[in-house]
């Protein structure tokens, strides 16, 4: 029988059959010294074929070992669901209890075998059967953190409050074992939060002792008894204070725990904390006397009062009248009277209207051939420096935090840190003295600029709309300088302006909620009917926005009241780290604030324009207490025309150089802020610390930097890509490129600092990165509208060349996504032949060219002269290793479509098509006819019907992008086909060891965008 057991353990089915067929005398139910039969062994190792064979030989499936475990219990312990199912079908007892009183359900719950639990429950297992320790399967699963098992047991009506012999509920055990996820699940399932064990401890005692803040917070929110005492007279506050869990102590105090309450030995929670050396916890308890504690609690209670202030952001070119508009908005009746007289006197002294130069990236393109400071025109002396921030009160609108964005182009590169939140008012100002075309150009530029910096979000709305479209108001100025009529109310009218707002409103429906009316006015007249109408309209829009924002409370009011003193103390450098901010607020405002309270406070402070939160690469994010200091005082001065004229053209500065410019604060600290804003990067030059500012780098490209040397590179391979922004957004790359150069330098310092053969050389609108024999050239071309990425290296370095090029492409895409998340860049693949031969004009294969090639099942692309190039040579440098890991775009799962592509598809297919070729026919064509009722727009009016169709279809692992394109072609929706082919992925490289044949369809884990939405809270 030893041979039989060995064959069973090895899974040798043929050997088992041979042994039993040839043996003349054997006992099929023979048990070893542990009382195990061959069936126990087979069930343990999972050999279902042997189990079936032994059963056919009449083995006793109910036989138990010395512990009372039968074969079904053994299979359940090891997770072999097929064997459990088979044994049940053959009559095994699923509720059999061993000598410890455990069933198969107990052991499956203990070891986390969810599939076995689901089968046993379906098969009729008693889910609440208790073992000798009176534990149920739910106790076993909860104690070991098997969340899915807990869910399965609860869904099969497991009793959530049964007590084991120590009177522990499953919640007690989850808290004692620090199983947070299980504890939260049990709490939301209705577990008794006040049940007490033999020692009188509730689950709150256990969670408080272990420092499970989220669990304690949830229990308190559910109304648990916070001052319940155990047999030692200790409350949860005593236990958390004794081990120094300060955040838990705060939560308990906020929920009404009494810190003066003594335990059985007469010790308060404060004394217990001091005795164990937890001074911070003890100090908190000492300061919170009853009156102070009540005040702190009251501050944190939510109210029904909306935020009293939000941001108003103004955009427009220089000279359109933004500053004058702000002055008029905040002017009251008497102020307007004196201002009118003052302006009249000024006007009489100078009747000649001088129009300021314009600089918005449209009217005057950059001169790439002359990359010097002089390529940026100087506006008038009165131009706004950076972003002017001020808090004003407007009659009819209430309090507003006004952010006036300068129209001077060098400032544009930092605007992404202050734009992107749709929960504010956007005003775009344009000048009626300009031609109609120029007016439209300016408005389109600023609307595209704002859109580029607002991240698309889910769920996608009907027609591809942003779920929270930003509210935009258009203001036309200088109405007194052009021929404008007035209506009966005395308001200016301008037909051209009305036509303009109608045009742009249609173009930007998915992104903005643009007001129907364009406000035509003379911005000098503070009490004109037009200005009054604008004030009233801004007030209405503000009311709509604050309805969906967190409500204010006493904590926010108290913090806002404390900020002026803090700003006064830190006037020269009003910047603190996030931990310092927390410490100050707790010390000066409210001792009971948790991290959640502080995060919500920071969100509200930013919404009302009081502070700026800046994420850093280190763990200590920064809080700017005075936005005006940073936006006007620092950025406004650093990128001003005067400073750019005087600064050194290399863009590299020592700390001492910087100290001369900003003498009032510590330069090294200020540079950390500018680093966090991606304006500069710290590096070393011959042992000296320098800061490189690519935005101030005006040196020219060296001649011959990319020339080919036949002696050193006779067999070099070439490849490259072009990146461009969509139409009307072409100039955005100009404002992103300096950030790319910052990130390139960071990457070199981080990844290649110890390598002597790596070098990064940067100039105005260009960089060259060398790593050994590999070279990459990154430049802005076509007046800054196109970024070219070229790479070359020896043929024997094919694999390294691919990853070299791909890494830099990924860096660019990450920078673009962080700076301009609303843009989906258009890629083209450059001809390797033209690059190799250094043609002045290199042919580029568009995304549509490549996707069309993939759909045809080909890898060949053709130049205009008939020369053919292989796609894998263009992308992989002909590397077979990379090619084996690469999946073409048409073969990728549909969930690899970016959110940008899905928004554009929704905009095309959501509206009803006269020929019926909309989302409904798409659903039918994709085999989702039975699901059409759930796509009804009336049931979920805020969600895109097309995107819901794609989401349901994406559950099919064979739903590929190529299949979607073919389906759209059959529907004759070439417009939708073009979207997928233009914005779909070219390819994806999978680094798993799977062969290409074993993964014909690549599929991410969920139907979400590959783009990671920017979380920069400063927006």
Secondary structure as the mmCIF struct_conf table of DSSP 4:
data_model
#
loop_
_struct_conf.conf_type_id
_struct_conf.id
_struct_conf.beg_label_comp_id
_struct_conf.beg_label_asym_id
_struct_conf.beg_label_seq_id
_struct_conf.end_label_comp_id
_struct_conf.end_label_asym_id
_struct_conf.end_label_seq_id
HELX_RH_AL_P HELX_RH_AL_P1 UNK A 2 UNK A 10
TURN_TY1_P TURN_TY1_P1 UNK A 11 UNK A 11
HELX_RH_AL_P HELX_RH_AL_P2 UNK A 13 UNK A 22
BEND BEND1 UNK A 24 UNK A 25
TURN_TY1_P TURN_TY1_P2 UNK A 28 UNK A 29
TURN_TY1_P TURN_TY1_P3 UNK A 33 UNK A 34
BEND BEND2 UNK A 35 UNK A 35
HELX_RH_AL_P HELX_RH_AL_P3 UNK A 38 UNK A 45
TURN_TY1_P TURN_TY1_P4 UNK A 46 UNK A 46
HELX_RH_AL_P HELX_RH_AL_P4 UNK A 48 UNK A 56
TURN_TY1_P TURN_TY1_P5 UNK A 57 UNK A 58
TURN_TY1_P TURN_TY1_P6 UNK A 61 UNK A 62
TURN_TY1_P TURN_TY1_P7 UNK A 66 UNK A 67
BEND BEND3 UNK A 68 UNK A 68
HELX_RH_AL_P HELX_RH_AL_P5 UNK A 71 UNK A 78
TURN_TY1_P TURN_TY1_P8 UNK A 79 UNK A 79
HELX_RH_AL_P HELX_RH_AL_P6 UNK A 81 UNK A 89
TURN_TY1_P TURN_TY1_P9 UNK A 90 UNK A 91
TURN_TY1_P TURN_TY1_P10 UNK A 94 UNK A 95
TURN_TY1_P TURN_TY1_P11 UNK A 99 UNK A 100
BEND BEND4 UNK A 101 UNK A 101
HELX_RH_AL_P HELX_RH_AL_P7 UNK A 104 UNK A 110
TURN_TY1_P TURN_TY1_P12 UNK A 111 UNK A 112
HELX_RH_AL_P HELX_RH_AL_P8 UNK A 114 UNK A 122
TURN_TY1_P TURN_TY1_P13 UNK A 123 UNK A 124
TURN_TY1_P TURN_TY1_P14 UNK A 127 UNK A 128
TURN_TY1_P TURN_TY1_P15 UNK A 132 UNK A 133
HELX_RH_AL_P HELX_RH_AL_P9 UNK A 137 UNK A 143
TURN_TY1_P TURN_TY1_P16 UNK A 144 UNK A 145
HELX_RH_AL_P HELX_RH_AL_P10 UNK A 147 UNK A 155
TURN_TY1_P TURN_TY1_P17 UNK A 156 UNK A 157
TURN_TY1_P TURN_TY1_P18 UNK A 160 UNK A 161
TURN_TY1_P TURN_TY1_P19 UNK A 165 UNK A 166
HELX_RH_AL_P HELX_RH_AL_P11 UNK A 170 UNK A 176
TURN_TY1_P TURN_TY1_P20 UNK A 177 UNK A 178
HELX_RH_AL_P HELX_RH_AL_P12 UNK A 180 UNK A 188
TURN_TY1_P TURN_TY1_P21 UNK A 189 UNK A 190
TURN_TY1_P TURN_TY1_P22 UNK A 193 UNK A 194
TURN_TY1_P TURN_TY1_P23 UNK A 198 UNK A 199
BEND BEND5 UNK A 200 UNK A 200
HELX_RH_AL_P HELX_RH_AL_P13 UNK A 203 UNK A 210
TURN_TY1_P TURN_TY1_P24 UNK A 211 UNK A 211
HELX_RH_AL_P HELX_RH_AL_P14 UNK A 213 UNK A 221
TURN_TY1_P TURN_TY1_P25 UNK A 222 UNK A 223
TURN_TY1_P TURN_TY1_P26 UNK A 226 UNK A 227
TURN_TY1_P TURN_TY1_P27 UNK A 231 UNK A 232
BEND BEND6 UNK A 233 UNK A 233
HELX_RH_AL_P HELX_RH_AL_P15 UNK A 236 UNK A 242
TURN_TY1_P TURN_TY1_P28 UNK A 243 UNK A 244
HELX_RH_AL_P HELX_RH_AL_P16 UNK A 246 UNK A 254
TURN_TY1_P TURN_TY1_P29 UNK A 255 UNK A 256
TURN_TY1_P TURN_TY1_P30 UNK A 259 UNK A 260
TURN_TY1_P TURN_TY1_P31 UNK A 264 UNK A 265
BEND BEND7 UNK A 266 UNK A 266
HELX_RH_AL_P HELX_RH_AL_P17 UNK A 269 UNK A 275
TURN_TY1_P TURN_TY1_P32 UNK A 276 UNK A 277
HELX_RH_AL_P HELX_RH_AL_P18 UNK A 279 UNK A 287
HELX_RH_AL_P HELX_RH_AL_P19 UNK A 290 UNK A 300
BEND BEND8 UNK A 301 UNK A 301
BEND BEND9 UNK A 304 UNK A 304
HELX_LH_PP_P HELX_LH_PP_P1 UNK A 305 UNK A 307
BEND BEND10 UNK A 308 UNK A 308
STRN STRN1 UNK A 309 UNK A 315
TURN_TY1_P TURN_TY1_P33 UNK A 318 UNK A 319
BEND BEND11 UNK A 320 UNK A 321
HELX_RH_AL_P HELX_RH_AL_P20 UNK A 322 UNK A 329
TURN_TY1_P TURN_TY1_P34 UNK A 330 UNK A 330
HELX_RH_AL_P HELX_RH_AL_P21 UNK A 333 UNK A 349
HELX_LH_PP_P HELX_LH_PP_P2 UNK A 352 UNK A 357
BEND BEND12 UNK A 360 UNK A 364
TURN_TY1_P TURN_TY1_P35 UNK A 368 UNK A 369
BEND BEND13 UNK A 370 UNK A 370
BEND BEND14 UNK A 372 UNK A 372
HELX_RH_3T_P HELX_RH_3T_P1 UNK A 373 UNK A 375
BEND BEND15 UNK A 376 UNK A 376
TURN_TY1_P TURN_TY1_P36 UNK A 381 UNK A 382
HELX_LH_PP_P HELX_LH_PP_P3 UNK A 383 UNK A 385
BEND BEND16 UNK A 386 UNK A 386
STRN STRN2 UNK A 387 UNK A 394
TURN_TY1_P TURN_TY1_P37 UNK A 395 UNK A 397
STRN STRN3 UNK A 398 UNK A 405
HELX_RH_3T_P HELX_RH_3T_P2 UNK A 409 UNK A 417
TURN_TY1_P TURN_TY1_P38 UNK A 418 UNK A 418
BEND BEND17 UNK A 422 UNK A 424
STRN STRN4 UNK A 425 UNK A 431
TURN_TY1_P TURN_TY1_P39 UNK A 432 UNK A 433
BEND BEND18 UNK A 434 UNK A 434
HELX_RH_AL_P HELX_RH_AL_P22 UNK A 436 UNK A 452
TURN_TY1_P TURN_TY1_P40 UNK A 453 UNK A 453
BEND BEND19 UNK A 454 UNK A 454
BEND BEND20 UNK A 458 UNK A 459
HELX_LH_PP_P HELX_LH_PP_P4 UNK A 460 UNK A 461
HELX_RH_3T_P HELX_RH_3T_P3 UNK A 462 UNK A 464
TURN_TY1_P TURN_TY1_P41 UNK A 467 UNK A 468
HELX_LH_PP_P HELX_LH_PP_P5 UNK A 469 UNK A 469
STRN STRN5 UNK A 470 UNK A 477
HELX_RH_3T_P HELX_RH_3T_P4 UNK A 479 UNK A 481
BEND BEND21 UNK A 482 UNK A 482
STRN STRN6 UNK A 485 UNK A 486
TURN_TY1_P TURN_TY1_P42 UNK A 488 UNK A 489
BEND BEND22 UNK A 490 UNK A 490
STRN STRN7 UNK A 492 UNK A 493
HELX_RH_AL_P HELX_RH_AL_P23 UNK A 495 UNK A 507
TURN_TY1_P TURN_TY1_P43 UNK A 508 UNK A 511
STRN STRN8 UNK A 512 UNK A 514
BEND BEND23 UNK A 516 UNK A 516
STRN STRN9 UNK A 519 UNK A 520
TURN_TY1_P TURN_TY1_P44 UNK A 523 UNK A 524
TURN_TY1_P TURN_TY1_P45 UNK A 526 UNK A 527
BEND BEND24 UNK A 528 UNK A 528
HELX_RH_AL_P HELX_RH_AL_P24 UNK A 529 UNK A 546
TURN_TY1_P TURN_TY1_P46 UNK A 547 UNK A 548
BEND BEND25 UNK A 549 UNK A 549
HELX_LH_PP_P HELX_LH_PP_P6 UNK A 550 UNK A 552
HELX_RH_AL_P HELX_RH_AL_P25 UNK A 554 UNK A 569
TURN_TY1_P TURN_TY1_P47 UNK A 570 UNK A 572
STRN STRN10 UNK A 575 UNK A 577
HELX_RH_AL_P HELX_RH_AL_P26 UNK A 578 UNK A 588
TURN_TY1_P TURN_TY1_P48 UNK A 589 UNK A 589
TURN_TY1_P TURN_TY1_P49 UNK A 591 UNK A 592
HELX_RH_AL_P HELX_RH_AL_P27 UNK A 595 UNK A 607
TURN_TY1_P TURN_TY1_P50 UNK A 608 UNK A 609
BEND BEND26 UNK A 610 UNK A 610
STRN STRN11 UNK A 612 UNK A 614
BEND BEND27 UNK A 617 UNK A 619
STRN STRN12 UNK A 622 UNK A 624
BEND BEND28 UNK A 625 UNK A 625
HELX_RH_AL_P HELX_RH_AL_P28 UNK A 627 UNK A 628
HELX_RH_PI_P HELX_RH_PI_P1 UNK A 629 UNK A 634
HELX_RH_AL_P HELX_RH_AL_P29 UNK A 635 UNK A 638
TURN_TY1_P TURN_TY1_P51 UNK A 639 UNK A 639
BEND BEND29 UNK A 640 UNK A 640
HELX_RH_AL_P HELX_RH_AL_P30 UNK A 641 UNK A 646
BEND BEND30 UNK A 647 UNK A 647
TURN_TY1_P TURN_TY1_P52 UNK A 649 UNK A 650
STRN STRN13 UNK A 652 UNK A 654
HELX_RH_AL_P HELX_RH_AL_P31 UNK A 655 UNK A 661
BEND BEND31 UNK A 662 UNK A 662
TURN_TY1_P TURN_TY1_P53 UNK A 663 UNK A 664
BEND BEND32 UNK A 665 UNK A 665
HELX_RH_AL_P HELX_RH_AL_P32 UNK A 667 UNK A 676
TURN_TY1_P TURN_TY1_P54 UNK A 677 UNK A 678
BEND BEND33 UNK A 679 UNK A 679
STRN STRN14 UNK A 681 UNK A 685
TURN_TY1_P TURN_TY1_P55 UNK A 686 UNK A 687
STRN STRN15 UNK A 688 UNK A 692
HELX_RH_3T_P HELX_RH_3T_P5 UNK A 694 UNK A 696
HELX_LH_PP_P HELX_LH_PP_P7 UNK A 699 UNK A 702
TURN_TY1_P TURN_TY1_P56 UNK A 703 UNK A 706
TURN_TY1_P TURN_TY1_P57 UNK A 710 UNK A 712
TURN_TY1_P TURN_TY1_P58 UNK A 714 UNK A 715
STRN STRN16 UNK A 716 UNK A 724
HELX_LH_PP_P HELX_LH_PP_P8 UNK A 725 UNK A 726
TURN_TY1_P TURN_TY1_P59 UNK A 727 UNK A 728
TURN_TY1_P TURN_TY1_P60 UNK A 730 UNK A 731
HELX_RH_AL_P HELX_RH_AL_P33 UNK A 732 UNK A 751
BEND BEND34 UNK A 752 UNK A 752
TURN_TY1_P TURN_TY1_P61 UNK A 753 UNK A 754
TURN_TY1_P TURN_TY1_P62 UNK A 756 UNK A 757
STRN STRN17 UNK A 758 UNK A 763
TURN_TY1_P TURN_TY1_P63 UNK A 764 UNK A 765
STRN STRN18 UNK A 766 UNK A 771
TURN_TY1_P TURN_TY1_P64 UNK A 772 UNK A 773
STRN STRN19 UNK A 774 UNK A 781
TURN_TY1_P TURN_TY1_P65 UNK A 782 UNK A 785
STRN STRN20 UNK A 786 UNK A 794
HELX_RH_3T_P HELX_RH_3T_P6 UNK A 795 UNK A 797
HELX_RH_AL_P HELX_RH_AL_P34 UNK A 798 UNK A 819
TURN_TY1_P TURN_TY1_P66 UNK A 821 UNK A 822
STRN STRN21 UNK A 826 UNK A 830
HELX_LH_PP_P HELX_LH_PP_P9 UNK A 831 UNK A 831
HELX_RH_AL_P HELX_RH_AL_P35 UNK A 832 UNK A 836
TURN_TY1_P TURN_TY1_P67 UNK A 837 UNK A 838
BEND BEND35 UNK A 840 UNK A 841
STRN STRN22 UNK A 844 UNK A 846
HELX_RH_AL_P HELX_RH_AL_P36 UNK A 847 UNK A 855
TURN_TY1_P TURN_TY1_P68 UNK A 856 UNK A 857
STRN STRN23 UNK A 860 UNK A 862
TURN_TY1_P TURN_TY1_P69 UNK A 864 UNK A 865
BEND BEND36 UNK A 866 UNK A 866
STRN STRN24 UNK A 868 UNK A 870
HELX_RH_AL_P HELX_RH_AL_P37 UNK A 871 UNK A 876
TURN_TY1_P TURN_TY1_P70 UNK A 877 UNK A 878
HELX_RH_AL_P HELX_RH_AL_P38 UNK A 880 UNK A 885
STRN STRN25 UNK A 886 UNK A 888
HELX_RH_3T_P HELX_RH_3T_P7 UNK A 889 UNK A 891
STRN STRN26 UNK A 892 UNK A 893
HELX_RH_3T_P HELX_RH_3T_P8 UNK A 894 UNK A 896
BEND BEND37 UNK A 897 UNK A 897
HELX_RH_AL_P HELX_RH_AL_P39 UNK A 899 UNK A 909
BEND BEND38 UNK A 910 UNK A 911
HELX_LH_PP_P HELX_LH_PP_P10 UNK A 912 UNK A 913
TURN_TY1_P TURN_TY1_P71 UNK A 914 UNK A 915
BEND BEND39 UNK A 916 UNK A 916
BEND BEND40 UNK A 918 UNK A 918
HELX_RH_AL_P HELX_RH_AL_P40 UNK A 919 UNK A 925
TURN_TY1_P TURN_TY1_P72 UNK A 926 UNK A 927
HELX_RH_3T_P HELX_RH_3T_P9 UNK A 929 UNK A 935
TURN_TY1_P TURN_TY1_P73 UNK A 937 UNK A 939
BEND BEND41 UNK A 940 UNK A 940
TURN_TY1_P TURN_TY1_P74 UNK A 941 UNK A 942
BEND BEND42 UNK A 943 UNK A 943
HELX_RH_AL_P HELX_RH_AL_P41 UNK A 945 UNK A 953
TURN_TY1_P TURN_TY1_P75 UNK A 954 UNK A 955
BEND BEND43 UNK A 956 UNK A 956
TURN_TY1_P TURN_TY1_P76 UNK A 957 UNK A 958
STRN STRN27 UNK A 960 UNK A 960
HELX_RH_AL_P HELX_RH_AL_P42 UNK A 961 UNK A 970
TURN_TY1_P TURN_TY1_P77 UNK A 971 UNK A 972
HELX_RH_AL_P HELX_RH_AL_P43 UNK A 974 UNK A 983
BEND BEND44 UNK A 984 UNK A 984
BEND BEND45 UNK A 986 UNK A 986
STRN STRN28 UNK A 987 UNK A 989
BEND BEND46 UNK A 992 UNK A 993
BEND BEND47 UNK A 996 UNK A 996
HELX_RH_3T_P HELX_RH_3T_P10 UNK A 997 UNK A 999
BEND BEND48 UNK A 1000 UNK A 1001
STRN STRN29 UNK A 1002 UNK A 1002
BEND BEND49 UNK A 1005 UNK A 1007
BEND BEND50 UNK A 1010 UNK A 1011
HELX_LH_PP_P HELX_LH_PP_P11 UNK A 1012 UNK A 1014
TURN_TY1_P TURN_TY1_P78 UNK A 1017 UNK A 1018
#
